[in-house]
């Protein structure tokens, strides 16, 4: 039975977020990824495994090396979920801007 991990728990970890950022520009081996951290390689391998289980990254073997790349479609799912909150935040910031403008106008009228 394949363990199903939660995507949001996976991206909550700063190391895993950094790995995702690294993979946005190029495919990398586990060694290439690990070279960006002051952490033991098995620790980074565990982070890679979690990202892979969440289907945020995928791997393909080329000769003896395994290369990892980000799965854009899965990242789009996260963005789509966050979009609902983005609209709420934009609305609230718009209301705050209007309130501040009103207060500024009232102050200038006095």
Beta strands, then each sheet from edge to edge (+ up, - down):
strand 1: 28-29
strand 2: 57-62
strand 3: 65-70
sheet 1: 1+ 3- 2+
end
